[in-house]
Amino acid sequence: MPKERVNEIDLLRFLAVMAVVLFHYAFRGYASDGMSIMPYPLAPIAKYGFFGVHLFFLISGFVILMTASSGNLRRFFVSRFSRLYPAFWICCTITFITTLLIGAPRYTVSIPQYLANMTMMSGFINVSSIDGVYWSLFIELRFYAFIAAILVVGKIKKAQLILAIWLIACIVLDVLQISKLRSVLIVDYAGFFIAGATFFLIWSKGLSRSRVAMLVGSFGLAMYETLREMPHFEQQFNTQIDSFIVAGIITALFLVMLSISLRRTGSFGKHQWILAGGITYPLYLLHQNIGFMIFNIAYPTIDKHLLLWGTILIAIGAAYTIHTFVEQRFSLQLKHSLDNAIDYSHRSMIRLSHKIRQRS
């Protein structure tokens, strides 16, 4: 597995999360369902911050295939679990407590709902998320499961072929209008995951005609699915979206990732953005509902500019604290604990198997 750190990915993560934060705070909260009572003049621009999530999916395709490239299922599982859960548990708990304290009447939560959310499986068992941003985690987990399945069958070295089959299957489902398998194959966002994984293959192995073809196909799929979703987006948020701007954003995201995969980012690739990348995950998990609750309590008593940018700074500060005192301290401990538990289970299974053979 490549050991080299891709510095630009950390910076892109931070830019993606800030785009999403502005989307929520300056547009989404006020635009839909009265989640926030505070409008903000950046809304015409901030509404395009939604595409920060699409950048996350591109990055995930790159990073997750990098993580899995060693072919070690255990290492993949342990690294993903220890990376995702510690920050999620604390962020979910903070959101739960905040909702109980200041959420009513717009936001409510129950203890069973909280406990189900703590598993990170609530989206698969029909339990409402206590924060709306969790929806993308459920998409990510489907992609993780896809990569894990490749590791289980020992075909990670054939990842490019499997990605190509996945891409073709998604295109066929779109052409034939078959809806039953769309969720399983993550068709709505598969173009981004496949492209991200292909960018990793280019970064680690170089360009080839087949990889260029996969990029073209995944770009076409991503563009088609994104533009296809825009009428629903416009209806949900009662706004107008410029399709040319959307196409430009998606194209720009692909070009940025291509420049990274070709190692042509200049000074950006030489600087480390580890802290910026590190706070991204807790900032994403923590900001939305808590920010809306703050707006609903403090606006219009507090000036909306001070309120919005002050809340962003508070969210960044909270994310930094969680990253420093939770992720950095406990993720490694959890990783060691999982490794020890797996080793113990493996030894127990060997002993049990030995006893069974002796008795037979």
Phi and psi in degrees as a GROMACS rama.xvg file:
@    title "Ramachandran Plot"
@    xaxis  label "Phi"
@    yaxis  label "Psi"
@TYPE xy
-58.93  135.659  PRO-2
-98.6831  -16.4349  LYS-3
-65.3936  133.788  GLU-4
-82.9186  135.19  ARG-5
-94.3822  94.0824  VAL-6
-59.3053  -37.1227  ASN-7
-62.699  -27.5038  GLU-8
-62.7521  -39.4456  ILE-9
-61.61  -43.6034  ASP-10
-64.9435  -43.3823  LEU-11
-61.533  -38.4756  LEU-12
-58.298  -45.9311  ARG-13
-65.8074  -42.8622  PHE-14
-62.6659  -38.1853  LEU-15
-64.8063  -44.6192  ALA-16
-69.5071  -33.9195  VAL-17
-68.3869  -34.7767  MET-18
-63.2025  -41.5475  ALA-19
-68.2063  -41.2672  VAL-20
-59.1545  -46.4462  VAL-21
-66.5939  -35.9749  LEU-22
-57.9674  -47.0382  PHE-23
-69.9218  -50.3927  HIS-24
-73.412  -39.1152  TYR-25
-96.7676  -10.2584  ALA-26
-136.76  -63.2783  PHE-27
-60.4686  -43.4216  ARG-28
-58.7312  -42.3483  GLY-29
-84.5771  -25.9503  TYR-30
-79.6082  -23.2348  ALA-31
-135.627  125.122  SER-32
63.113  14.7391  ASP-33
61.3836  33.5356  GLY-34
-65.1121  -30.6883  MET-35
-134.942  144.339  SER-36
-93.1151  1.71928  ILE-37
-104.12  111.835  MET-38
-77.6004  163.637  PRO-39
-148.661  138.578  TYR-40
-67.0379  -10.0516  PRO-41
-82.4939  1.30238  LEU-42
-51.7744  -43.6127  ALA-43
-59.945  -26.7828  PRO-44
-94.2772  -43.0125  ILE-45
-62.0156  -26.5566  ALA-46
-62.7627  -22.1069  LYS-47
-82.479  -5.35212  TYR-48
-66.1533  -14.3851  GLY-49
-54.1586  -28.8957  PHE-50
-76.4855  -0.977343  PHE-51
-61.4949  -31.9201  GLY-52
-65.3898  -39.7124  VAL-53
-63.6951  -35.8366  HIS-54
-65.5721  -38.8899  LEU-55
-57.4411  -41.3811  PHE-56
-67.7622  -37.8775  PHE-57
-60.4566  -46.8395  LEU-58
-61.9298  -41.4229  ILE-59
-61.1034  -42.2283  SER-60
-56.2002  -43.0903  GLY-61
-65.596  -55.0695  PHE-62
-71.3252  -40.2888  VAL-63
-69.4728  -38.5476  ILE-64
-67.2983  -35.375  LEU-65
-60.2947  -45.3028  MET-66
-63.655  -37.2575  THR-67
-85.413  -8.855  ALA-68
-65.6118  -16.7234  SER-69
-72.026  -18.4881  SER-70
83.2912  7.03088  GLY-71
-97.6703  106.336  ASN-72
-63.2075  -41.9432  LEU-73
-60.5507  -47.9206  ARG-74
-61.1833  -40.082  ARG-75
-63.1778  -48.2512  PHE-76
-62.0316  -48.1793  PHE-77
-63.8702  -43.1819  VAL-78
-65.6321  -40.5872  SER-79
-69.8929  -44.2577  ARG-80
-63.3898  -47.5701  PHE-81
-70.6716  -22.3145  SER-82
-80.045  -40.5748  ARG-83
-84.6595  -42.7906  LEU-84
-78.3983  -42.2342  TYR-85
-56.0219  -49.7853  PRO-86
-66.5987  -37.2227  ALA-87
-63.3403  -44.5328  PHE-88
-59.0659  -45.6596  TRP-89
-71.8047  -39.5434  ILE-90
-67.0255  -41.1078  CYS-91
-63.0383  -40.5218  CYS-92
-67.3311  -42.5491  THR-93
-62.0412  -43.0715  ILE-94
-64.1305  -40.3597  THR-95
-59.9239  -50.0451  PHE-96
-65.7217  -42.6021  ILE-97
-62.3696  -39.3052  THR-98
-63.7046  -42.0378  THR-99
-62.8577  -37.1824  LEU-100
-79.7487  -45.0143  LEU-101
-132.501  6.58185  ILE-102
-75.8056  -35.3245  GLY-103
-63.2019  147.412  ALA-104
-90.1166  -11.6524  PRO-105
-72.2216  -36.0704  ARG-106
-119.048  128.236  TYR-107
-133.614  158.147  THR-108
-155.895  149.051  VAL-109
-116.353  162.589  SER-110
-64.6389  -45.1685  ILE-111
-58.7577  -39.0003  PRO-112
-62.9924  -42.8366  GLN-113
-61.283  -46.7379  TYR-114
-62.841  -39.7453  LEU-115
-65.4813  -39.2283  ALA-116
-64.5725  -33.8608  ASN-117
-64.2541  -19.6743  MET-118
-77.7441  -15.211  THR-119
66.7487  15.1913  MET-120
-111.596  7.38307  MET-121
-58.2789  -33.8611  SER-122
-68.3581  -15.0084  GLY-123
-102.382  -6.63369  PHE-124
-123.735  20.887  ILE-125
65.2119  33.6273  ASN-126
-110.562  131.96  VAL-127
-63.8126  138.185  SER-128
-72.0881  144.837  SER-129
-84.2378  -4.11087  ILE-130
-145.053  134.853  ASP-131
-62.8956  -23.2207  GLY-132
-69.1759  -13.5178  VAL-133
-66.1284  -15.868  TYR-134
-55.6427  -37.7391  TRP-135
-72.6478  -25.5893  SER-136
-63.1259  -37.6364  LEU-137
-67.8732  -33.1493  PHE-138
-67.4699  -44.8606  ILE-139
-60.039  -42.7677  GLU-140
-63.2532  -34.0901  LEU-141
-63.3408  -40.7454  ARG-142
-66.6755  -40.8375  PHE-143
-59.0757  -42.6052  TYR-144
-62.5755  -37.6552  ALA-145
-62.0214  -47.1178  PHE-146
-66.7424  -40.3807  ILE-147
-61.1569  -38.2368  ALA-148
-62.7479  -38.7878  ALA-149
-62.3442  -39.828  ILE-150
-67.6625  -38.5341  LEU-151
-60.055  -41.8137  VAL-152
-87.0842  2.25467  VAL-153
69.3988  33.5677  GLY-154
-116.321  24.6871  LYS-155
-63.9223  -27.3641  ILE-156
-68.2909  -18.4933  LYS-157
-99.9001  22.1982  LYS-158
-56.3254  -39.6547  ALA-159
-62.7056  -42.7769  GLN-160
-64.4237  -43.6444  LEU-161
-65.1191  -40.1616  ILE-162
-62.157  -40.1487  LEU-163
-63.7289  -41.3532  ALA-164
-63.8505  -42.1307  ILE-165
-59.5659  -45.1474  TRP-166
-61.3618  -46.5427  LEU-167
-62.6794  -41.686  ILE-168
-61.6332  -40.4442  ALA-169
-64.9649  -41.4029  CYS-170
-64.603  -41.6165  ILE-171
-62.109  -42.7458  VAL-172
-61.4763  -36.5487  LEU-173
-70.8605  -44.3298  ASP-174
-65.7245  -42.7284  VAL-175
-88.8648  -1.44727  LEU-176
55.9404  46.02  GLN-177
-95.0688  117.907  ILE-178
-97.304  -19.6589  SER-179
-64.626  -32.9144  LYS-180
-97.8201  0.161069  LEU-181
-59.7316  -43.8936  ARG-182
-66.866  -42.4747  SER-183
-61.0602  -41.8001  VAL-184
-92.2907  4.73249  LEU-185
51.9792  43.5117  ILE-186
-55.9988  -38.0837  VAL-187
-58.1459  -31.7439  ASP-188
-125.505  4.03386  TYR-189
-58.3975  -35.5775  ALA-190
-56.8959  -36.5099  GLY-191
-74.2187  -43.9538  PHE-192
-63.7214  -44.0146  PHE-193
-64.775  -42.6554  ILE-194
-62.7718  -45.0755  ALA-195
-59.1173  -43.331  GLY-196
-64.8322  -37.4114  ALA-197
-67.4386  -37.7305  THR-198
-60.7237  -37.8675  PHE-199
-64.4894  -41.9366  PHE-200
-61.0358  -38.6955  LEU-201
-67.4882  -42.6261  ILE-202
-61.3381  -40.315  TRP-203
-91.2617  -26.7701  SER-204
-124.642  -12.432  LYS-205
99.3709  170.514  GLY-206
-73.1763  150.535  LEU-207
-153.367  163.481  SER-208
-62.1228  -40.0128  ARG-209
-65.3282  -38.6581  SER-210
-71.0176  -36.6672  ARG-211
-62.987  -41.7947  VAL-212
-62.1437  -40.0668  ALA-213
-65.8584  -37.6193  MET-214
-64.3331  -43.0762  LEU-215
-62.5161  -44.6512  VAL-216
-65.3476  -43.7699  GLY-217
-70.252  -33.7845  SER-218
-63.4518  -44.9695  PHE-219
-62.2938  -42.9051  GLY-220
-64.1602  -46.0794  LEU-221
-61.5206  -42.6196  ALA-222
-65.8135  -45.024  MET-223
-61.956  -48.4105  TYR-224
-66.2451  -37.5326  GLU-225
-67.5214  -48.413  THR-226
-65.8644  -32.3737  LEU-227
-64.0538  -30.1736  ARG-228
-82.8993  -16.7976  GLU-229
-61.7996  -39.363  MET-230
-58.1173  -39.37  PRO-231
-65.3817  -41.4728  HIS-232
-59.8309  -45.8415  PHE-233
-62.7498  -40.5501  GLU-234
-68.6726  -42.9767  GLN-235
-64.2539  -40.0481  GLN-236
-105.665  6.7724  PHE-237
51.5768  53.6477  ASN-238
-142.466  174.247  THR-239
-114.969  134.554  GLN-240
-115.378  131.544  ILE-241
-82.7514  114.462  ASP-242
-62.3586  -31.1663  SER-243
-68.9874  -36.4596  PHE-244
-67.0225  -42.1687  ILE-245
-60.2442  -47.3197  VAL-246
-61.1426  -38.4444  ALA-247
-65.6169  -40.208  GLY-248
-65.5023  -47.854  ILE-249
-61.3006  -42.3719  ILE-250
-61.9366  -43.4256  THR-251
-61.9946  -41.3609  ALA-252
-61.3049  -42.624  LEU-253
-65.7907  -39.5338  PHE-254
-67.0295  -38.6585  LEU-255
-63.6071  -46.1477  VAL-256
-65.379  -34.3317  MET-257
-64.7942  -41.2484  LEU-258
-64.2648  -34.4443  SER-259
-68.3565  -45.5857  ILE-260
-64.4196  -28.965  SER-261
-90.2041  0.0524194  LEU-262
60.3618  44.7817  ARG-263
-123.92  48.8116  ARG-264
-106.439  5.27613  THR-265
61.6566  -134.273  GLY-266
-66.2846  -24.4799  SER-267
-62.0155  -34.0015  PHE-268
-78.1195  -15.4753  GLY-269
-88.1075  -25.6502  LYS-270
-87.8717  145.961  HIS-271
-93.2927  134.348  GLN-272
-123.071  38.8759  TRP-273
-61.711  -44.5701  ILE-274
-65.0739  -42.8751  LEU-275
-59.1719  -43.2912  ALA-276
-69.4029  -33.3871  GLY-277
-66.9106  -36.7929  GLY-278
-83.6946  -6.82268  ILE-279
-59.7345  -49.564  THR-280
-63.1012  -52.8841  TYR-281
-63.8647  -32.0902  PRO-282
-65.279  -41.9427  LEU-283
-62.3787  -45.3662  TYR-284
-68.0347  -31.2107  LEU-285
-96.5607  -24.3416  LEU-286
-77.1106  -38.2461  HIS-287
-66.1559  -72.3376  GLN-288
-63.9441  -38.4826  ASN-289
-63.623  -40.6304  ILE-290
-61.2473  -44.0229  GLY-291
-62.7748  -39.5945  PHE-292
-62.4681  -41.0943  MET-293
-63.0382  -44.509  ILE-294
-59.959  -43.6321  PHE-295
-66.7692  -27.1044  ASN-296
-85.5426  -41.2217  ILE-297
-94.218  -21.1657  ALA-298
-92.5169  137.572  TYR-299
-96.7297  12.4392  PRO-300
-57.0431  -41.7362  THR-301
-101.435  139.739  ILE-302
-54.2845  134.961  ASP-303
-63.4054  -32.2164  LYS-304
-67.2843  -47.2804  HIS-305
-62.6888  -39.3833  LEU-306
-66.9316  -47.085  LEU-307
-66.0078  -52.7502  LEU-308
-72.3251  -31.019  TRP-309
-66.3338  -40.1811  GLY-310
-65.8046  -37.8461  THR-311
-61.024  -44.2632  ILE-312
-64.4213  -39.2403  LEU-313
-63.375  -43.0656  ILE-314
-63.3031  -41.6629  ALA-315
-64.673  -41.9593  ILE-316
-62.5334  -41.4301  GLY-317
-65.1933  -41.3397  ALA-318
-63.0639  -41.3238  ALA-319
-61.0599  -43.6585  TYR-320
-62.6743  -44.4049  THR-321
-65.4388  -42.5906  ILE-322
-62.0896  -42.9328  HIS-323
-75.2636  -44.1006  THR-324
-101.237  -9.4269  PHE-325
-115.532  -61.9839  VAL-326
-60.8919  -52.4519  GLU-327
-67.9641  -27.9056  GLN-328
-88.1508  -39.9487  ARG-329
-105.207  -21.2523  PHE-330
-62.5155  -42.9459  SER-331
-66.8613  -39.5462  LEU-332
-62.6051  -43.1472  GLN-333
-63.6591  -38.9226  LEU-334
-61.1146  -45.2413  LYS-335
-64.6125  -40.5207  HIS-336
-62.8828  -42.2071  SER-337
-64.6291  -42.9924  LEU-338
-59.6869  -44.6955  ASP-339
-64.7495  -41.1396  ASN-340
-64.1797  -40.8898  ALA-341
-66.1787  -41.7802  ILE-342
-61.5067  -43.1331  ASP-343
-63.6348  -43.8669  TYR-344
-63.343  -39.5107  SER-345
-64.4245  -44.3927  HIS-346
-64.1599  -39.3006  ARG-347
-63.6692  -40.7094  SER-348
-65.3158  -37.798  MET-349
-65.1912  -44.2799  ILE-350
-63.1941  -42.6283  ARG-351
-63.5933  -42.2092  LEU-352
-63.0049  -39.4128  SER-353
-64.453  -41.5414  HIS-354
-65.1977  -40.9756  LYS-355
-62.3887  -42.2023  ILE-356
-64.9107  -37.5727  ARG-357
-65.5252  -39.6985  GLN-358
-69.7112  -31.4846  ARG-359
